[in-house]
Amino acid sequence: DQCFGQCVIGVNWEKWELQTITEISKAFGGTGIAHICRLLATNYRYWSAGLPDLIVWRQVKNSDCFECLIVEVKGERDRLSEKQKCWLWFLQNQAKMNVCVAKIKTDS
């Protein structure tokens, strides 16, 4: 609550409720957030693109903890860019987050 409304890159206070931002932050965990912030602080121009498409989170049953899955969505003929591969590797191996690539298949 004490930081609500302050200027933070990547946080749109008008778009998301405080509860949603809090839940996502809990799902990422302090270590995950720290690793992402360090990467963006090191080279924001490079790392501000190529981020995964979706964050799916839920509350752990019978707990006040949250978990998340980071998802990159690709069409049937799409491929991951090198930057997207780097982000997914980083999130999985450095930030210790769950990641996946969802391939959309169309019926033809």
Residue frames as qw, qx, qy, qz and C-alpha x, y, z in Angstrom:
[[0.000, 0.882, 0.472, 0.000, 0.00, 0.00, 0.00],
 [0.338, -0.759, 0.040, 0.556, 2.81, 2.44, 0.78],
 [0.278, -0.264, 0.551, 0.742, 4.07, 2.43, -2.84],
 [0.366, 0.591, 0.713, 0.086, 0.66, 2.43, -4.54],
 [0.256, 0.933, 0.244, -0.067, 0.48, 5.09, -7.24],
 [0.311, -0.728, 0.386, 0.473, 4.21, 5.77, -7.43],
 [0.584, 0.680, -0.329, -0.298, 5.85, 5.91, -10.86],
 [0.599, -0.306, 0.731, 0.117, 7.10, 2.40, -11.67],
 [0.365, 0.406, -0.622, -0.562, 8.02, 1.27, -15.18],
 [0.312, 0.002, -0.930, -0.194, 5.78, -1.62, -16.19],
 [0.057, -0.425, -0.809, 0.402, 3.06, -0.94, -13.61],
 [0.166, -0.366, -0.351, -0.846, -0.13, 0.76, -14.75],
 [0.050, 0.129, 0.718, -0.682, -1.94, 1.68, -11.53],
 [0.499, 0.224, 0.055, -0.836, -5.06, 2.72, -13.45],
 [0.615, 0.184, -0.631, -0.435, -5.35, -0.57, -15.34],
 [0.617, -0.085, -0.772, 0.127, -4.88, -3.03, -12.47],
 [0.599, -0.734, -0.082, -0.310, -6.29, -3.16, -8.98],
 [0.141, -0.704, 0.630, -0.297, -3.85, -3.19, -6.08],
 [0.816, -0.189, 0.496, -0.230, -5.00, -6.70, -5.15],
 [0.891, 0.452, 0.032, 0.034, -4.09, -8.01, -8.64],
 [0.356, 0.768, -0.446, 0.291, -0.63, -6.42, -8.54],
 [0.447, -0.565, 0.602, -0.344, -0.10, -7.83, -5.05],
 [0.927, 0.025, 0.340, -0.156, -1.12, -11.35, -6.11],
 [0.779, 0.586, -0.149, 0.163, 1.18, -11.31, -9.13],
 [0.063, 0.768, -0.534, 0.348, 4.04, -10.00, -6.97],
 [0.676, -0.382, 0.564, -0.282, 3.48, -12.82, -4.48],
 [0.945, 0.269, 0.181, -0.050, 3.38, -15.34, -7.33],
 [0.567, 0.715, -0.322, 0.254, 6.68, -14.03, -8.77],
 [0.809, -0.449, -0.166, 0.342, 8.28, -13.98, -5.34],
 [0.222, -0.920, 0.173, 0.273, 10.99, -11.63, -4.15],
 [0.551, -0.319, 0.604, 0.480, 13.74, -13.58, -5.90],
 [0.493, 0.500, 0.618, 0.354, 11.89, -13.58, -9.23],
 [0.097, 0.974, 0.203, 0.018, 11.18, -9.86, -9.03],
 [0.392, -0.779, 0.325, 0.366, 14.78, -9.11, -8.02],
 [0.582, -0.060, 0.637, 0.502, 16.20, -11.07, -10.96],
 [0.373, 0.708, 0.517, 0.304, 13.86, -9.38, -13.45],
 [0.095, -0.988, -0.050, 0.110, 14.63, -5.91, -12.04],
 [0.514, -0.568, 0.445, 0.463, 18.37, -6.58, -12.18],
 [0.552, 0.240, 0.632, 0.488, 18.13, -7.65, -15.82],
 [0.215, 0.863, 0.396, 0.230, 16.05, -4.60, -16.80],
 [0.282, -0.928, 0.090, 0.228, 18.34, -2.27, -14.83],
 [0.625, -0.308, 0.494, 0.520, 21.40, -3.70, -16.57],
 [0.090, -0.087, 0.584, 0.802, 20.14, -3.06, -20.10],
 [0.412, 0.464, 0.536, -0.573, 16.55, -1.81, -20.24],
 [0.418, 0.546, -0.321, -0.651, 16.70, -0.93, -23.93],
 [0.281, 0.245, -0.891, -0.258, 17.53, -4.51, -24.90],
 [0.067, -0.130, -0.963, 0.228, 15.45, -6.44, -22.34],
 [0.362, 0.286, 0.364, -0.809, 12.27, -4.33, -22.47],
 [0.683, 0.304, -0.324, -0.580, 11.20, -6.24, -25.60],
 [0.516, 0.222, -0.822, -0.095, 10.59, -9.93, -26.08],
 [0.325, -0.167, 0.706, -0.606, 8.79, -10.48, -22.79],
 [0.027, 0.228, 0.968, 0.104, 6.37, -13.43, -22.70],
 [0.236, -0.369, -0.475, -0.763, 2.73, -12.84, -23.58],
 [0.647, -0.538, -0.322, -0.435, 0.85, -14.10, -20.52],
 [0.020, 0.273, -0.774, 0.571, 1.10, -14.43, -16.78],
 [0.694, -0.361, -0.483, -0.393, -1.30, -16.99, -15.36],
 [0.082, 0.288, -0.720, 0.626, -1.52, -17.08, -11.57],
 [0.671, -0.459, -0.452, -0.367, -3.60, -18.68, -8.88],
 [0.418, -0.618, 0.471, -0.471, -3.77, -18.95, -5.15],
 [0.331, 0.175, -0.921, 0.108, -2.35, -22.15, -3.69],
 [0.645, -0.454, -0.500, -0.357, -5.16, -24.14, -2.10],
 [0.711, -0.636, -0.284, 0.098, -5.53, -23.61, 1.66],
 [0.621, -0.207, -0.029, 0.755, -2.77, -20.99, 1.66],
 [0.105, 0.923, 0.123, -0.348, -2.16, -17.28, 1.23],
 [0.359, -0.412, 0.584, 0.601, 0.61, -18.08, -1.29],
 [0.660, 0.650, 0.050, -0.374, 0.33, -17.71, -5.06],
 [0.597, -0.164, 0.634, 0.463, 1.97, -19.51, -7.98],
 [0.442, 0.725, -0.063, -0.525, 2.32, -18.46, -11.59],
 [0.727, 0.169, 0.546, 0.380, 3.06, -19.73, -15.07],
 [0.077, 0.672, -0.258, -0.690, 4.74, -17.49, -17.65],
 [0.693, 0.373, 0.612, 0.084, 3.46, -18.28, -21.15],
 [0.042, 0.441, -0.455, -0.772, 4.76, -17.36, -24.59],
 [0.681, 0.455, 0.507, -0.267, 2.01, -17.87, -27.18],
 [0.077, -0.381, 0.648, 0.655, 2.95, -18.81, -30.74],
 [0.741, 0.386, -0.017, -0.549, 0.86, -19.36, -33.83],
 [0.961, 0.127, 0.246, -0.009, 1.10, -22.52, -35.87],
 [0.767, 0.495, -0.007, 0.407, 3.94, -21.21, -38.03],
 [0.116, -0.929, 0.234, -0.263, 5.55, -18.81, -35.54],
 [0.800, 0.042, -0.407, 0.438, 8.94, -19.39, -34.00],
 [0.507, -0.789, -0.131, 0.321, 10.56, -18.00, -30.90],
 [0.344, 0.867, -0.230, 0.279, 12.89, -15.08, -31.53],
 [0.626, 0.197, -0.532, 0.535, 16.34, -15.21, -29.97],
 [0.114, -0.378, 0.362, -0.844, 15.31, -12.58, -27.44],
 [0.786, -0.286, -0.064, -0.544, 12.21, -14.59, -26.49],
 [0.878, 0.020, -0.451, 0.160, 14.40, -17.67, -26.02],
 [0.339, 0.313, -0.493, 0.737, 16.70, -15.64, -23.78],
 [0.439, -0.384, 0.195, -0.788, 13.77, -14.38, -21.69],
 [0.904, -0.196, -0.212, -0.316, 12.32, -17.86, -21.26],
 [0.757, 0.134, -0.500, 0.398, 15.72, -19.30, -20.34],
 [0.108, 0.375, -0.416, 0.821, 16.37, -16.48, -17.89],
 [0.606, -0.365, 0.078, -0.702, 12.96, -16.72, -16.21],
 [0.944, -0.127, -0.268, -0.145, 13.23, -20.49, -15.85],
 [0.826, 0.092, -0.360, 0.424, 16.89, -20.85, -14.90],
 [0.279, 0.274, -0.344, 0.854, 17.77, -17.63, -13.09],
 [0.391, -0.297, 0.154, -0.857, 14.45, -16.36, -11.69],
 [0.027, 0.021, 0.977, -0.208, 13.30, -19.96, -11.04],
 [0.543, 0.259, 0.219, -0.768, 9.85, -19.40, -12.55],
 [0.568, 0.250, 0.782, 0.061, 7.61, -21.84, -14.38],
 [0.268, 0.534, -0.293, -0.746, 7.52, -21.08, -18.11],
 [0.596, 0.233, 0.757, 0.132, 6.01, -22.69, -21.20],
 [0.143, 0.241, -0.463, -0.841, 5.37, -22.09, -24.88],
 [0.555, 0.402, 0.639, -0.350, 1.77, -22.54, -26.02],
 [0.066, -0.107, 0.686, 0.717, 1.41, -23.41, -29.70],
 [0.563, 0.388, 0.291, -0.669, -1.90, -22.48, -31.27],
 [0.187, 0.001, 0.883, 0.431, -3.09, -25.06, -33.79],
 [0.522, 0.298, 0.037, -0.798, -5.91, -24.36, -36.17],
 [0.640, 0.220, 0.736, -0.020, -8.15, -26.94, -37.74],
 [0.197, 0.475, -0.441, -0.736, -7.76, -26.89, -41.52]]
